């Protein structure tokens, strides 16, 4: 073979290599969006799908990341918990997405968890939850109990003087586990068992008359009473309506909610609810330049001057930006490389500070208590002086006190028992065993 032929072949191979690399660089980064667009949770989750799409559009307008554009792949698990697992498998195995942003309820997350671990996916979960979990494949950008539930109870106890407690929740894992933590915590604080009332209702519950009557009766014993609400989804609308119907004002029996934000309040007359409370890590009313920019972007995206923002939207804002920074840091969308790169990544939040990804895959967050206003917004009445790091494992449950999560090598474990010095089962295995 002549030298000229060698040179031609070499140049052809080089051109092919450059062409393939260029094609790979131009392949979009596929972003799975796993939120209910129908069913009981659509009231809360649809805007989260829209939020991720907005963030993708903004990132693409700025040039994408690593020279690649981002592409949204949207599915509808329809508030059907087993369907969440099927749709997660579809996103990872068929659509080959690089990352998933999704879920609201813990039962849907636990349905997805074994799939995400099996297929080595990445899931950013944006909603407050019960803790008791840390997976190498999940990043928990919503609040753990020590970033919402415990501070809210402390506020009611110390600032309002509450002595009797109604723990009202939807009947699934998040309310039950959170209330187990709160019941233990309250009794540790000296609250008698007879001063704690616990009630659960199914998803989509609509007939609240008898339950609200029971709450009213429980609060008439001469001790200051409050409701700590982990009611989820569209059941909140008739619950708050019934409070108003029975004349229960915030001065009588204040309600502090963990799953009611601006989006949920936009569908009801908030007049009778003024003064009731919610505990979150962000409110639309927060006074910061970052928040005003986000609100303007959201209104422009929706084309609706009345569109509202809420806490889980901010959690997606934080999680999305953390993912982008981790991809830049890793120089690739490879899942394992991103998992290594993201710990320690710090990005702005919308309250004027910063959020950092901790080794347990939870983030740092401020805690805010807000009062419902007659315009459906919240006025912040209390906040932590600085951000709080999320605990994966509660100090108030016997099986969890000795557990820590740290996804840095060499420990690389989400269920490390400090007493035994050993690592337990994965989060996905624990979720599967609980079913």
N, C-alpha and C positions, 0 to 999 in steps of 0.2 A: 504493500500500500504506500502511496507517495506521501510526502510530508504535507502537500496541499490537502489531500484527503483527510489526513489526521487532524489538520487545523479546522477543516470544514465540519468534521464530526464533533470536534471539541466545542466549536462555536455553537453548533446545533444543540448539543447537550446543555450548554450554558444557557442558551436562549430558552430552552424548555424549562430548565430549573427556575430561571427568573420569572417566566410566565406562570408556572405553578405557584411560586411564592406570592406573586402579585394577586393571583386568583384567591389564594388562601387569605391574604390580607384583606381582600374585598368581600369575602364571605361575611354576612352579618352575624353579629353576636345575638343569639336567639334568647329572648327573655320570656319565660313562661309566666302567665298571669292566671292564678288559680283561686278565683273568687266567685262566690255565688252571685249570679245575675238573676236568679229566680228563686222562689221559695221564701221561707220565713226570714232568712238572713240577708236577703237582697237589699232590704232597707239600709243595712249598714255596709255591706260589702261592695255594692256596685260602684260607689264613689272611689273605693280603693283601686279597682280596676282602672277607672278613669285617671286616677292619680299617677299610677305607674306609666300609663300611656303618655300623660303629659310630661313626665320626667324623661321618658325616652325621646320624645319630640325635641325637648330642650337640649338633651345631650347630643342628639344628631345635628341640631342646628349649630352646635359648637364644634362640630367635626367628628363626633363619635368618640371612640377610644381605641388606641393602638392602630389608628388609620382605618378602623372598621365602623360601620353604622350598626345601630341596634335595631332589632326587629321584634315586635310584640307578637307572642303566640297566645291567644286568649281561648280559654275553655270555660264552660259553665258547669260546675259540680252541683248546682241547683239545690243547695242546702241539704244534700243527701250525703250522709257521712261515708258510707262505703263507696259512693261514686267519686268522692274526693281521691281515694286511693287509685281508682281506675284512671281518673284523669291525670293524676300525677305520673302514673306509669306511661300513659300516652305521651305526656310532655317529654319525659326523659328517654323512653325507649324508641318512640316513633318520631317525634318532632326533634329529638336530639337538642333540647334547649340547654343553654349553658348555665342557667340559673332560674329559680322559681321565686316569685313574690306571691304569697298567698295565705289563705286560711283566715278564719276569725275564731270560731269556737275551738276549744281544746279537743273536743271529740273528733273534729275534722282533722286537726293537726296530728293527733295520735293515730288516726287512720292512715295518714300520709307517711308518717315517720318511718315505718319499716321499709316502705318502698324507696324512700329517699336514701336510706342507709344502704339498702341492697344494691341500688343502681349508682351509688356514690354521686348523688346530686347535691345541689345547694339550695336551701330553702331559707328565705327571709320572712320571719313571722312577725307581724306588726301590732299585735294586740296584747293587752294586759292578760296575764294568765296566772295559774296557780303555783308555778314553780315546780319543784320536784322532778326536774328533767334537765339534761344537758347532752346534746348530741353533737358529734363532730361535724354533722352535715346541716345543722340548723343554727341560725343566728336570730336570737330573740331580741327584737328591737322594741317590743312593748314592755310594760312594767311587770316585774316580779312582785310578789306580795309585799316585800320590804320597801318597794318603790311606790306603793299605792294603798293597799289595804291597811297595813299597820300604821302608817302615818295618818290615814284618815280616822282610824279609831282613836289614836292619840289626840287628834284635834278635837273630836267630839267629846272625849273624856275631859281633857284639860281646858279647853276653851269654852265649851258649852255646858259642861257639868253633867253629861249623860251618865245614867246609872243603870238603865234597863235597855236591852238590846234585842232588836228584831233582825235576824239574819235571813233575808228573803232572797231566794235565787231560783234560776231555771235548773231543772233536774238533769244535770250532767256533771262531768268531772271538774270543770273549773269552779263552779259555785260550791260543790261539795267539799273539795279539797281546801279551797280558800276559807270556807266557813269552819272547817276542822281546825285550821291554823288559828283563825280568829277566836273560836271558842276556847282553845287552849290558852291563847294569849290573854283573853279577858279574865279567865279564871286565875291565871298567874298574877293578874293585877288585882285580885280580890273580889271579882264579880261573882255573886252566887249563881249556881246553876239555874235556880228558879227565875233569875232575872235575865235569862237568855231564851228567846223564842226562835225556833228555826223552822222555816217553811220552804218547800220546793214545789214548783209548778212545771208542767211540760212546756216545750217550745210552742210558741203561738198561742199561749193561754189567753183567754179573752174575758172570762167571767170572774171578776175580782171582788164582787160585792161582799161575799162572806169572808174572804181573807182580809180585806181592808177593815171590815167590822171587827174581826179578831184582833187586828193590830191596834185599832182604836180602843178596844176593851183592855188589851194588855198595857196600853199606855195610860190607863186611868187609875193606876195604883198609887199615885202620889209621888212617883219618882220620875225624873226627867228621862224620857224614852226617845230613842232614835231608831230608824231603819237603815241597815247597811244592805244595799241592794246589789245583787249580782244577777239581776234579771236581764236576759239578753234578747236582742232582736225586736220584732214588732209587738211582742207582749208588753213592752214598756208603754206603748200609747194608751191602751185601756187601763193599765195600772195607774198611771198618773191622772188619767181622766177620773177614775173612781176615787182617788184621793181628794180631788176637787169636789166631786159630787157629795162626799161625806164630810166636807168642811174641814179636812185635816190640813192645817197650814204648817208652814215651816216653824213657826213659833210654838206650835203645839207638839208636833212629832216631826222633827227634821228627817229628811231622807238624804243619805249620801249614796250616790250611785257610782258604780265602777264601769258601767257599760252604756251610759247615756251621755251623749255629747251633742254638739250643735246639730248634727245631721238628724238625730232621732227627735230632737225638739222642734225641728223645722216643720213637722207634720201635725203639731197640736197647738192648741191655745195655751200659751205658757202663763197667762195672767194668774190663775190660781196657784201656780207652782213657784212663784217668786219667793226666793229665800231658801228653797231646797238646794241641796249641794251635790257636787260631783267632784271626785278626786281623779285627776289626770296628771299628765306631765307636760301638757300643752293645752292652751285655749286660744281660740281665734282672736280673742280680745287682748292678747299679750302685746305689749308695747315694745316692738323691736323693728329695726329696719328690715332684717331678714324675713320677719313675719309679713310685713306690709308688701314686700316684693313677692312673696309666695302667694298671698291673697290676690294681688293684681294678676299674677300669672294664671291662677286658678279661674278667676272671673273671665279672663280673656279666653282661656281654653274651653270653658263651658258655654261662653256667650250669655251668661246669666248674671246680671248685676246683684242678684240676691243669693248667689251660691255661697255656701258656708264651708269652712274648713274645720277639721277636728283632729284629735290626738292620733288615731291610727294613720291618718294621712301624713302627719309629721313623722311618724315612725317609719313609713315607707320612704319619705324624703331622706331621712337619715340613713336607712339601710341601703337605699339605691346609691347614694353618694359614697357610702363605705365600700360597696361592691366596686364601683368605678375606680376608687382610689386603690383598692387592693389589686385590681386587674392591672392598673398602671404600675404599681409597685412590683408585681410578679412578672410583668411583661408578657402575660399570657392569660387566657381564660381557663387554662387547665385547672380542674377542680382542686386537686391536692395543693397546687401552687398557690391558688387563691386562699385556701384555708390557712396555709402557713403565713401568707402575707397580711391577712386582715387583722390579726390580733395586734392591738396597739394603734390601729388606724384611728385617727381623730378627725371629725368633720364638724362643721357648724350645725347646731340645732336651730330651731325657730324662735327660741325664747331669749336669744342674745348670747348664748354660751356655746359650749362644745360638747359633743358626745364622743366617747372613746369605746372601742370594742375591747372587752376584757377577756382574759384567758378562758373564762367559763362560757364564752359566746353570748354573754349578756352585755348591756351597755350602761354607761353612766347617764343618769337623767335627773333633772330637778323634779320635785313633787309639788303640785299645786292643788289647792282647794278653791273651788269656785262656787259662787252663788248664782242660781238661775235668775236672769233678769226678764222683764216682760217682753223684751224684743228677741228672746230665744238665745241670747248670748250669756256669758258667764262673767261675773266680776270676781277677780282673784282676791280672796280674803286672807289667804295664808300660803306661804311657800317656804321650802327649805332654803337655808342660807347658801347652800352649794349643791352640786349634783351628788346623787347617791348611786353607788355601784350595785347592780342587780345581783341578788343571791339566787343561785340555782336551787339550793337546798335550804329549807327553813330551819331556823333555830328552835321552832316551837312544835316540831313533830319528832317523836322519839327515834324513828328510824332514819331521820335526816340530819340530826344534830352533828353527827360525826362525818358527814359526807362533804366532799369538796369536788369541784370540777376544774380541770386545768388542761387545755388542749395544746399546750406547748410540750415539745419533746424535752426530756425523756419521759415525763409522767404520762402525757397524752391519754387522759382518762376523764370521763364525765361523772364517774361514780366511785371516786376514790374514798375508801373508808380510812380515816386517820387513826382509828383505834386498832384495826387489824392490819393496816399497812398494805391493803390489797385493793385491786380494781374490780368492781362488780360487772354486772351485765350492761350491755349497751342500752341506750334509751329506747331504741326500736324493739329490742328483745323484751324490755320491761313492759312496753305498751302492748305488745302482742300477748304477753303472759297475762295481762290484766283483762283482756277481752274474754 
